[in-house]
Amino acid sequence: MLDRAVAGSPAILIGSSLGGYLAALYASRHPEIERLVLLAPAFQFPRRFQERYAGQLDQWKRQGSTPIFHYGYQREMPLGYQIVEDAANHEDEPDFSQGALIFHGTADTVVPAYISSAYAARHPNVILHLMESGHELTDVLDPMWEKVREFVGLA
């Protein structure tokens, strides 16, 4: 069980992009997680990743890594082939039952917003907010924070 910073506070996972997919994956296996806040979650990651790099997978495997653009560092960084192998062991869309708040940019070119829209349409436990933004969502932090405060009961 996750340690809680404040006694009695809910266990909430927050993740963005691949971190959002991983938070959802974790919550699907851990009922002690009570809520999720996901920013542009990379749902369908295993399938989409295989499709995106289909022509490069053999070379990537032989070399052990390939350069991938890292949004945090704003430059290419080597990514080990192990991510491809590990992704094959997980479902495209984790099926969690906890309440979730998803934010997704309508101009997202990394993970298209329709993926979150379709997911939310099939999961009544999900509240989706489409934002006029891109993948990083950094230009809509204030309106997102207001919605997060309401969702977690800080308003």
Backbone as numpy.savetxt, mean C-alpha at the origin, in Angstrom:
# Nx Ny Nz CAx CAy CAz Cx Cy Cz
1.49 -9.63 19.48 0.65 -8.45 19.48 1.53 -7.21 19.48
1.09 -6.23 18.77 1.85 -4.99 18.71 1.77 -4.26 20.04
2.90 -3.70 20.46 2.88 -2.83 21.63 2.17 -1.54 21.26
1.44 -1.00 22.18 0.71 0.24 21.91 1.39 1.38 22.63
1.56 2.49 21.92 2.23 3.65 22.48 1.43 4.23 23.64
0.12 4.19 23.54 -0.75 4.70 24.59 -1.69 3.57 24.99
-1.71 3.26 26.29 -2.56 2.16 26.77 -4.00 2.38 26.33
-4.59 1.34 25.78 -5.97 1.39 25.36 -6.19 1.98 23.98
-5.15 2.47 23.33 -5.33 3.04 21.99 -5.41 1.91 20.97
-6.12 2.13 19.88 -6.25 1.06 18.88 -4.93 0.81 18.14
-4.75 -0.42 17.69 -3.59 -0.77 16.86 -3.92 -0.40 15.42
-3.23 0.59 14.91 -3.49 1.12 13.58 -2.22 0.98 12.75
-2.36 0.45 11.54 -1.23 0.39 10.61 -1.45 1.44 9.53
-0.37 2.11 9.18 -0.39 3.10 8.11 0.69 2.71 7.11
0.35 2.73 5.83 1.35 2.40 4.83 1.04 3.08 3.51
2.10 3.34 2.75 1.96 3.98 1.46 2.57 3.11 0.37
1.87 2.99 -0.75 2.34 2.24 -1.91 2.60 0.78 -1.53
3.83 0.30 -1.71 4.13 -1.08 -1.33 3.92 -1.27 0.17
4.22 -0.22 0.96 3.97 -0.28 2.40 2.49 -0.41 2.72
1.63 0.17 1.87 0.19 0.02 2.04 -0.26 -1.40 1.74
0.29 -1.98 0.68 0.00 -3.38 0.36 0.45 -4.28 1.52
1.65 -4.03 2.03 2.19 -4.87 3.12 1.39 -4.69 4.41
0.93 -3.46 4.69 0.09 -3.24 5.87 -1.22 -4.02 5.73
-1.81 -4.00 4.55 -3.05 -4.75 4.30 -2.81 -6.25 4.41
-1.69 -6.72 3.88 -1.33 -8.13 3.96 -1.18 -8.56 5.42
-0.48 -7.75 6.21 -0.28 -8.04 7.63 -1.62 -8.07 8.36
-2.46 -7.06 8.12 -3.76 -6.99 8.79 -4.64 -8.18 8.44
-4.51 -8.70 7.22 -5.33 -9.85 6.82 -4.99 -11.10 7.62
-3.81 -11.11 8.23 -3.37 -12.27 9.02 -3.31 -12.00 10.52
-3.59 -10.75 10.91 -3.46 -10.36 12.32 -4.69 -9.57 12.78
-5.64 -10.26 13.41 -6.87 -9.58 13.82 -6.65 -8.53 14.92
-5.48 -8.53 15.57 -5.24 -7.51 16.60 -5.08 -6.11 16.00
-4.83 -6.05 14.70 -4.83 -4.76 14.02 -6.28 -4.32 13.91
-6.57 -3.11 14.37 -7.95 -2.65 14.42 -8.35 -1.78 13.24
-7.39 -1.02 12.69 -7.70 -0.12 11.59 -6.48 0.04 10.69
-6.77 0.45 9.47 -5.70 0.70 8.49 -5.90 2.06 7.84
-4.80 2.73 7.59 -4.80 3.94 6.78 -3.81 3.67 5.66
-4.32 3.60 4.42 -3.50 3.22 3.28 -3.46 4.35 2.26
-2.26 4.67 1.82 -2.07 5.72 0.81 -1.59 5.06 -0.47
-2.39 5.16 -1.52 -2.05 4.58 -2.82 -1.51 3.16 -2.67
-2.28 2.27 -1.99 -1.75 0.92 -1.75 -1.51 0.17 -3.05
-0.43 -0.54 -3.09 -0.03 -1.29 -4.30 -0.75 -2.63 -4.38
-2.10 -2.58 -4.30 -2.87 -3.80 -4.49 -2.54 -4.37 -5.88
-2.61 -5.67 -5.99 -2.26 -6.41 -7.22 -0.76 -6.37 -7.48
0.02 -6.04 -6.46 1.47 -5.93 -6.61 2.10 -7.18 -7.22
1.85 -8.39 -6.70 2.53 -9.56 -7.28 2.29 -9.71 -8.79
1.05 -9.59 -9.22 0.72 -9.75 -10.64 1.26 -8.59 -11.47
1.03 -7.37 -11.02 1.46 -6.19 -11.77 2.98 -6.11 -11.88
3.68 -6.52 -10.83 5.14 -6.49 -10.84 5.68 -7.49 -11.86
5.10 -8.70 -11.88 5.50 -9.72 -12.86 5.26 -9.21 -14.28
4.10 -8.59 -14.51 3.77 -8.07 -15.84 4.71 -6.94 -16.25
4.99 -6.04 -15.33 5.82 -4.88 -15.65 7.25 -5.27 -16.02
7.79 -6.29 -15.38 9.18 -6.68 -15.61 9.31 -8.02 -16.32
8.26 -8.45 -17.00 8.23 -9.77 -17.64 9.44 -10.03 -18.52
9.81 -9.10 -19.35 10.93 -9.30 -20.28 12.30 -9.22 -19.63
12.36 -8.80 -18.37 13.64 -8.60 -17.70 13.90 -9.59 -16.57
12.94 -10.45 -16.27 13.05 -11.31 -15.09 14.22 -12.29 -15.15
14.48 -12.89 -16.32 15.59 -13.85 -16.42 16.93 -13.18 -16.16
17.13 -12.02 -16.78 18.38 -11.29 -16.56 18.49 -10.81 -15.11
17.39 -10.33 -14.56 17.36 -9.87 -13.17 17.77 -11.01 -12.24
17.22 -12.20 -12.49 17.53 -13.36 -11.66 19.02 -13.71 -11.76
19.56 -13.70 -12.98 20.98 -14.01 -13.17 21.89 -13.01 -12.47
21.54 -11.73 -12.56 22.36 -10.68 -11.96 22.16 -10.54 -10.46
21.03 -10.98 -9.98 20.74 -10.90 -8.55 20.03 -9.63 -8.14
20.18 -8.55 -8.92 19.47 -7.31 -8.64 19.34 -6.51 -9.93
18.48 -5.51 -9.88 18.30 -4.61 -11.02 18.04 -3.21 -10.47
18.43 -2.17 -11.21 18.15 -0.82 -10.72 16.67 -0.46 -10.87
16.09 0.04 -9.80 14.69 0.46 -9.76 14.65 1.86 -9.16
13.79 2.72 -9.71 13.69 4.07 -9.17 13.11 4.02 -7.77
13.80 4.61 -6.81 13.38 4.67 -5.41 12.82 6.07 -5.15
11.53 6.15 -4.84 10.88 7.45 -4.68 11.38 8.19 -3.45
11.78 7.48 -2.41 12.30 8.14 -1.22 13.63 8.82 -1.46
14.50 8.16 -2.21 15.83 8.70 -2.51 15.87 9.51 -3.80
14.78 9.43 -4.58 14.68 10.13 -5.86 15.81 9.75 -6.82
16.18 8.47 -6.82 17.19 7.97 -7.75 17.05 6.45 -7.84
17.72 5.88 -8.82 17.71 4.43 -8.97 18.56 3.78 -7.88
18.05 2.65 -7.39 18.74 1.87 -6.38 18.63 0.40 -6.78
19.60 -0.44 -6.42 19.49 -1.86 -6.76 18.41 -2.55 -5.93
17.62 -3.37 -6.59 16.58 -4.14 -5.91 16.84 -5.62 -6.17
16.97 -6.40 -5.10 17.27 -7.81 -5.21 16.13 -8.62 -5.82
16.49 -9.68 -6.53 15.51 -10.54 -7.19 14.60 -11.24 -6.17
15.03 -11.30 -4.93 14.24 -11.97 -3.90 12.84 -11.38 -3.78
12.66 -10.11 -4.13 11.33 -9.51 -4.04 10.37 -10.18 -5.02
10.87 -10.59 -6.17 10.04 -11.28 -7.16 9.63 -12.64 -6.62
10.59 -13.35 -6.06 10.30 -14.68 -5.50 9.33 -14.58 -4.33
9.53 -13.61 -3.45 8.66 -13.46 -2.30 7.25 -13.04 -2.71
7.15 -12.12 -3.66 5.84 -11.64 -4.10 4.97 -12.79 -4.63
5.59 -13.77 -5.25 4.84 -14.90 -5.80 4.14 -15.72 -4.72
4.53 -15.54 -3.47 3.94 -16.28 -2.35 2.73 -15.58 -1.74
2.36 -14.41 -2.26 1.29 -13.62 -1.63 0.19 -13.28 -2.62
-0.99 -13.07 -2.06 -2.15 -12.76 -2.89 -2.06 -11.33 -3.43
-2.73 -11.10 -4.56 -2.74 -9.79 -5.18 -3.47 -8.75 -4.33
-4.55 -9.16 -3.71 -5.36 -8.24 -2.92 -5.67 -8.87 -1.56
-4.94 -8.46 -0.53 -5.21 -9.01 0.81 -6.65 -8.74 1.22
-7.27 -9.73 1.81 -8.67 -9.62 2.22 -8.72 -9.42 3.73
-8.63 -8.19 4.17 -8.69 -7.87 5.60 -10.11 -7.45 5.96
-10.48 -7.64 7.21 -11.84 -7.31 7.64 -11.90 -6.02 8.46
-10.76 -5.50 8.87 -10.73 -4.29 9.67 -11.18 -3.07 8.86
-11.62 -2.06 9.58 -11.96 -0.81 8.92 -10.72 -0.18 8.32
-10.87 0.38 7.13 -9.72 0.97 6.46 -10.12 2.27 5.77
-9.18 3.19 5.79 -9.30 4.46 5.10 -8.23 4.46 4.02
-8.66 4.59 2.76 -7.70 4.59 1.65 -7.76 5.94 0.96
-6.56 6.50 0.73 -6.41 7.70 -0.07 -5.68 7.30 -1.35
-6.16 7.80 -2.47 -5.48 7.49 -3.73 -5.57 8.70 -4.65
-4.47 9.05 -5.27 -4.43 10.17 -6.19 -5.01 9.80 -7.54
-5.86 10.68 -8.07 -6.48 10.41 -9.37 -5.46 10.52 -10.51
-4.33 11.17 -10.27 -3.28 11.31 -11.28 -2.10 10.38 -10.99
-2.32 9.33 -10.22 -1.27 8.38 -9.87 -0.87 7.57 -11.10
0.39 7.65 -11.49 0.89 6.89 -12.64 1.64 5.63 -12.22
1.81 5.43 -10.92 2.52 4.25 -10.41 1.53 3.13 -10.10
0.52 3.44 -9.33 -0.57 2.51 -9.01 -1.86 3.22 -9.41
-2.46 2.82 -10.50 -3.67 3.52 -10.96 -4.79 3.52 -9.91
-5.47 4.64 -9.79 -6.53 4.80 -8.80 -7.66 3.79 -8.98
-7.88 3.32 -10.20 -8.98 2.37 -10.41 -8.78 1.09 -9.60
-7.56 0.76 -9.26 -7.30 -0.44 -8.46 -7.89 -0.29 -7.06
-7.66 0.87 -6.43 -8.26 1.11 -5.11 -9.76 1.27 -5.21
-10.23 1.91 -6.27 -11.68 2.08 -6.45 -12.38 0.73 -6.55
-11.83 -0.18 -7.34 -12.43 -1.51 -7.48 -12.37 -2.28 -6.17
-11.25 -2.15 -5.47 -11.11 -2.84 -4.19 -12.15 -2.33 -3.19
-12.27 -1.01 -3.07 -13.22 -0.43 -2.13 -14.66 -0.80 -2.49
-14.97 -0.91 -3.77 -16.33 -1.28 -4.19 -16.71 -2.68 -3.73
-15.72 -3.55 -3.56 -15.97 -4.93 -3.13 -15.82 -5.13 -1.62
-15.40 -4.09 -0.89 -15.13 -4.23 0.54 -15.84 -3.12 1.32
-16.97 -3.45 1.95 -17.73 -2.42 2.67 -17.00 -1.87 3.89
-15.93 -2.49 4.32 -15.14 -2.01 5.45 -14.15 -0.92 5.06
-14.13 -0.56 3.77 -13.16 0.41 3.26 -13.85 1.72 2.89
-13.26 2.81 3.35 -13.67 4.16 2.95 -12.59 4.68 2.01
-12.97 5.04 0.80 -12.01 5.51 -0.20 -12.18 7.01 -0.43
-11.04 7.71 -0.43 -11.03 9.13 -0.79 -10.09 9.30 -1.97
-10.65 9.64 -3.12 -9.83 9.94 -4.29 -9.44 11.41 -4.20
-8.14 11.65 -4.31 -7.60 12.99 -4.14 -7.04 13.48 -5.47
-7.14 14.77 -5.72 -6.53 15.35 -6.92 -5.04 15.48 -6.66
-4.32 14.40 -6.93 -2.90 14.32 -6.62 -2.28 13.17 -7.39
-0.98 13.00 -7.22 -0.26 11.89 -7.83 -0.02 10.78 -6.81
0.98 9.97 -7.07 1.26 8.81 -6.23 1.73 9.20 -4.82
2.54 10.26 -4.72 3.12 10.61 -3.43 2.11 11.24 -2.47
1.08 11.90 -2.98 0.03 12.54 -2.19 0.56 13.63 -1.26
1.76 14.11 -1.47 2.34 15.09 -0.55 1.71 16.48 -0.66
1.00 16.74 -1.73 0.36 18.04 -1.88 -1.06 18.08 -1.31
-1.50 17.00 -0.69 -2.84 16.96 -0.08 -2.77 16.45 1.36
-1.67 16.71 2.03 -1.48 16.21 3.39 -2.51 16.77 4.37
-2.78 18.05 4.32 -3.72 18.65 5.28 -5.12 18.05 5.17
-5.72 17.98 3.97 -7.06 17.36 3.91 -7.04 15.88 4.29
-5.95 15.18 3.97 -5.88 13.77 4.38 -5.82 13.67 5.90
-5.01 14.52 6.54 -4.87 14.47 7.98 -6.22 14.69 8.68
-7.03 15.60 8.17 -8.35 15.84 8.76 -9.21 14.58 8.71
-9.16 13.88 7.59 -9.94 12.64 7.44 -9.38 11.54 8.35
-8.07 11.47 8.47 -7.45 10.47 9.35 -7.85 10.76 10.81
-7.80 12.01 11.21 -8.19 12.38 12.59 -9.61 11.92 12.89
-10.53 12.14 11.97 -11.91 11.70 12.15 -11.98 10.18 12.23
-11.27 9.51 11.34 -11.31 8.04 11.25 -10.80 7.37 12.51
-9.76 7.92 13.10 -9.19 7.29 14.30 -9.72 7.90 15.60
-10.64 8.85 15.48 -11.28 9.41 16.66 -10.49 10.49 17.36
-9.68 11.25 16.63 -8.91 12.34 17.22 -9.54 13.70 16.96
-10.61 13.72 16.19 -11.22 15.00 15.81 -11.97 15.63 16.97
